[in-house]
Amino acid sequence: MQVEPALAGGKFHGWRIVELKAGDPMWQGTDLAPGDVVTAVNGRPIERPEQAFAVFQSLAVASELRVAYERGTARREIIYPIDDAP
């Protein structure tokens, strides 16, 4: 996945998806597409590297993954359950 900062009114708004690598199984079956702007993961903003790291760490105990994003003017959310590994 390739992303770039997305600005609204001159302020950081989220991360715009520039490219999803074709054939990457991680993105198959998701609704994410180039042009979408990811605004939060599990309800947390990801504006700075330390925020992204905190979100990544929180996934170790999370029961689901929630990705909030915008496509045009529509706000959307993807929710994936996180199953415990056997």
Number of C-alpha atoms within 10 A of each C-alpha: 12 11 17 12 15 18 13 8 6 7 9 12 18 23 21 22 19 16 13 16 12 9 8 9 9 10 14 12 7 11 10 20 14 14 16 22 26 25 22 20 21 17 12 15 16 19 15 8 9 10 14 16 11 12 19 12 11 12 14 10 9 15 12 13 16 17 18 20 21 17 15 9 6 8 13 15 17 13 13 12 10 13 9 9 4 3
